[in-house]
Amino acid sequence: MNRTVRNALRALAVAAVALLALALRCARKRARAVPLSPISAGWYVGPEFVEREGLATGEEPAGEVADVAHFAGETFDPERLHPEVRRFYERTAEYEMRYRANWHRPFRSGAAVASRLTSRIEQLNLPGPGDESWHRLESRFLDIAEPGSVGIDDDPAEPAREDVRAWVRTDPETDEAVFVALYATHHRDGDGFVNISVPVPGGGVDTVMRPENLPAEGVDGGTGIRLTTAPSGDPGLFLRTPLGAFAVPGGQRFDVWPVEGEAEGEPRLRATHEMWLLGRPFLTVEYEIERA
């Protein structure tokens, strides 16, 4: 290899390192602009994580949020929401949920390896690729006293996570945890955001989503709801690590909408949770939801 080629390769390597450093710096700066949970996990999460960490206040809320009016903002009018969708968010524990997961290529191989780890730590514990059968979920909610839940950089004038509560979802057949997530809201400039933290070993996977009214085709009485990381500003996907928090080039979208039930015209709910990374979809989770 002559000197010209070596110099060119060296210049490319330096440029690549510089671009990576710049990307990490921007990702770190973006994460610092959003209120994130300070709670992380050890090597095991499981269904008793909240009690084991001494985070529970003793109160047991009924749902994901006390009042969907907390989500109100430019893109979401809670008064337009279908009553059954509103009831689900405010009284979530009173609903039965079934789900199935569909892993997309080219992420299926990585998901198969990751599922061995997630089943051990009992967090993000979804079925691996190839299992697209329906699974039941049981839910319980716990009010959380989240330490350090103040404004960004300890500034009370900045947005903070509010009304933090744990949603613990377990598999009733195995009693293993499927998801253990800390749900909250935060507000900026009059808009409400859904702020979710999933504790993992050494940090957390945090998602901030903007609520939107979602038209419900064929059902009268109101709209569904869409939570999305797509808009600019606070929404996004963030990874908290021992080295700090970073914005991740990925996102999520969660839709809940009413459908007419087969019996007595009672509305039931459906939901989809779509996730993508580097612009490619990697996981879609479908839900069937009805009152217990």
C-alpha positions in Angstrom: 0.0 0.0 0.0 1.6 3.3 -1.1 1.7 6.4 1.0 -1.1 8.2 -0.9 -3.5 5.4 -0.1 -2.5 5.2 3.5 -2.9 8.9 3.9 -6.3 8.8 2.3 -7.4 5.9 4.6 -6.1 7.8 7.6 -8.0 10.9 6.6 -11.2 8.9 6.2 -10.8 7.3 9.6 -10.2 10.7 11.2 -13.3 12.1 9.4 -15.4 9.1 10.5 -14.3 9.5 14.2 -15.1 13.3 14.0 -18.5 12.7 12.5 -19.3 10.1 15.2 -18.1 12.4 17.9 -20.3 15.2 16.5 -23.3 12.9 16.2 -22.9 11.7 19.8 -22.5 15.3 21.0 -25.7 16.3 19.2 -27.6 13.2 20.6 -26.4 14.1 24.1 -27.4 17.7 23.8 -30.9 16.7 22.5 -31.4 14.3 25.4 -30.5 17.0 27.9 -33.3 19.2 26.6 -36.0 16.7 27.6 -37.0 15.7 31.2 -36.1 12.0 31.6 -36.5 9.6 34.5 -33.5 9.1 36.7 -34.5 5.5 37.6 -32.4 2.6 36.3 -32.3 -1.1 37.0 -29.8 -3.8 38.0 -29.4 -7.1 36.2 -33.0 -8.1 37.0 -36.2 -6.1 36.7 -39.2 -8.4 37.1 -42.8 -7.7 38.4 -41.7 -6.6 41.9 -39.2 -4.0 40.6 -41.1 -1.0 42.0 -41.5 -2.4 45.5 -37.9 -3.8 45.5 -36.5 -0.4 44.7 -38.7 1.3 47.4 -40.4 3.6 44.8 -44.0 2.8 45.6 -46.0 5.3 47.7 -48.7 2.8 48.6 -51.3 4.3 46.2 -52.7 2.2 43.4 -54.0 4.4 40.5 -56.7 3.0 38.2 -55.0 3.8 34.9 -52.2 5.1 32.8 -53.1 8.7 33.5 -55.4 10.4 36.0 -57.1 12.5 33.4 -56.5 12.6 29.6 -56.9 16.3 29.8 -53.2 16.2 30.9 -52.4 15.4 27.3 -54.2 18.5 25.9 -52.3 20.6 23.4 -52.2 21.9 19.9 -52.7 18.5 18.3 -54.9 16.8 20.8 -58.4 17.8 22.1 -59.5 15.5 24.9 -63.1 16.5 24.4 -63.1 14.9 21.0 -61.9 11.5 22.3 -64.3 8.6 22.2 -65.5 7.9 25.8 -64.3 4.3 25.7 -60.8 5.3 24.7 -60.8 7.9 27.4 -62.0 5.3 30.0 -59.3 2.9 28.9 -56.5 5.5 29.6 -58.0 6.6 32.9 -59.1 3.1 34.2 -56.7 0.8 32.4 -56.6 -1.8 35.1 -60.2 -2.6 34.4 -59.5 -3.9 30.9 -58.3 -7.2 29.5 -55.6 -7.1 26.9 -54.3 -9.6 24.4 -51.3 -9.0 22.2 -49.1 -10.5 19.5 -45.7 -9.4 18.3 -44.4 -9.3 14.7 -40.7 -8.8 14.3 -39.6 -7.4 10.9 -36.6 -8.2 8.8 -33.7 -7.5 9.0 -34.0 -7.3 12.8 -35.4 -10.8 13.3 -32.0 -12.5 14.0 -31.0 -9.8 16.5 -34.4 -10.0 18.2 -34.0 -13.8 18.6 -30.8 -13.3 20.5 -32.1 -10.3 22.5 -35.2 -12.3 23.6 -33.0 -14.7 25.6 -31.7 -11.7 27.6 -35.1 -10.0 28.0 -36.7 -13.2 29.3 -34.0 -13.5 31.9 -34.2 -9.9 33.2 -38.1 -9.9 32.7 -38.2 -6.6 30.9 -39.3 -5.9 27.4 -40.0 -9.6 27.6 -41.8 -10.1 24.2 -42.1 -13.4 22.3 -39.3 -13.9 19.9 -39.5 -14.1 16.1 -41.7 -16.9 14.9 -44.2 -16.7 17.7 -47.1 -14.6 16.4 -49.7 -16.2 18.6 -52.0 -14.1 20.9 -50.9 -13.7 24.5 -52.8 -12.3 27.5 -51.6 -9.5 29.7 -52.5 -8.6 33.3 -52.0 -5.0 34.5 -51.5 -3.3 37.8 -50.6 0.3 38.6 -48.5 1.8 41.4 -48.0 5.4 42.2 -44.3 6.3 42.2 -42.2 8.7 44.2 -39.6 9.4 41.5 -36.4 10.9 43.0 -35.0 13.9 41.2 -38.2 14.5 39.3 -37.6 18.3 38.8 -36.9 20.5 35.8 -34.1 19.9 33.4 -30.7 20.5 35.0 -32.5 20.9 38.3 -34.2 24.1 37.1 -37.8 24.1 38.4 -38.7 26.5 35.6 -38.1 23.8 33.0 -40.5 20.9 32.3 -40.5 18.0 34.7 -42.1 14.5 34.7 -45.4 14.7 36.5 -47.8 12.2 38.0 -45.4 9.3 37.7 -47.0 5.8 37.9 -45.7 2.3 37.2 -47.6 0.1 34.8 -46.6 -3.5 35.4 -47.7 -5.9 32.7 -47.3 -9.6 33.4 -48.1 -12.9 31.7 -50.8 -14.6 33.7 -49.6 -18.1 32.7 -46.1 -17.6 33.9 -46.4 -14.6 36.3 -43.3 -13.2 34.5 -43.0 -9.5 33.8 -43.5 -8.5 30.2 -43.2 -4.7 30.6 -42.4 -2.6 33.6 -42.7 1.0 32.6 -42.9 4.3 34.5 -45.5 6.5 32.9 -45.7 10.3 33.3 -46.6 13.5 31.5 -44.7 16.7 31.1 -45.7 20.1 29.7 -44.0 22.6 27.5 -45.5 25.8 26.1 -49.1 24.6 26.9 -48.7 21.2 25.2 -48.9 17.9 27.1 -46.5 15.0 26.3 -46.6 11.3 27.3 -43.3 10.6 28.9 -42.5 6.9 29.4 -39.4 5.3 31.0 -38.5 1.6 30.8 -35.7 0.8 33.3 -33.1 -1.6 32.0 -29.7 -2.7 33.5 -27.5 0.4 33.9 -30.0 2.9 32.5 -33.3 3.1 30.7 -35.1 3.3 27.4 -37.2 6.4 27.4 -39.9 7.6 25.0 -41.6 11.0 24.7 -44.6 11.1 22.5 -47.0 13.8 21.3 -50.8 12.9 21.5 -53.0 13.5 18.4 -56.7 12.8 17.7 -57.0 9.8 15.5 -60.1 9.5 13.3 -62.2 6.3 14.2 -63.7 5.0 11.0 -67.2 3.5 11.3 -67.6 4.3 15.0 -69.6 7.3 16.2 -69.0 9.2 19.5 -65.4 10.4 19.1 -61.9 9.9 17.9 -59.1 7.5 18.8 -55.7 8.6 20.0 -52.3 8.5 18.4 -49.1 8.9 20.4 -46.1 9.5 18.2 -42.4 10.5 18.4 -42.5 11.8 14.8 -43.0 15.6 15.5 -40.0 17.8 16.1 -39.3 19.2 19.6 -39.5 17.1 22.7 -40.8 13.8 21.2 -38.2 11.2 20.6 -36.6 8.0 21.7 -33.8 8.2 24.2 -31.3 5.8 25.7 -30.0 6.4 29.3 -26.6 4.9 30.0 -23.9 5.2 32.7 -22.2 7.7 30.4 -25.3 9.9 30.0 -28.5 10.0 28.0 -28.5 10.1 24.2 -31.2 10.6 21.5 -31.6 7.5 19.4 -32.3 7.5 15.6 -35.6 5.7 16.0 -39.1 6.2 17.1 -42.5 4.8 18.0 -46.2 5.2 17.2 -49.0 3.9 19.4 -52.6 4.1 18.1 -55.8 3.2 20.1 -59.2 3.3 18.5 -62.7 2.0 19.2 -64.5 -0.7 17.2 -68.0 -2.0 17.6 -68.2 -5.1 19.7 -70.0 -8.3 18.5 -72.4 -8.2 21.5 -74.9 -5.5 22.4 -73.1 -2.9 20.4 -70.6 -2.3 23.1 -67.5 -0.6 21.8 -64.2 -2.4 22.1 -60.7 -1.2 21.4 -57.9 -2.1 19.2 -54.3 -0.8 19.3 -51.1 -1.1 17.4 -47.6 -0.2 18.6 -45.1 0.3 15.8 -41.4 0.8 16.4 -38.6 1.7 14.0 -34.9 2.2 14.0 -32.8 4.0 11.4 -35.9 4.5 9.3 -36.7 0.8 9.2 -39.7 -0.8 11.1 -38.4 -3.5 13.4 -41.5 -4.4 15.6 -45.2 -4.1 15.4 -47.4 -5.2 18.4 -51.1 -5.6 18.0 -53.6 -5.4 20.9 -57.2 -6.4 21.4 -58.7 -4.6 24.4 -62.0 -5.0 26.2 -63.5 -4.4 29.6 -62.8 -7.2 32.1 
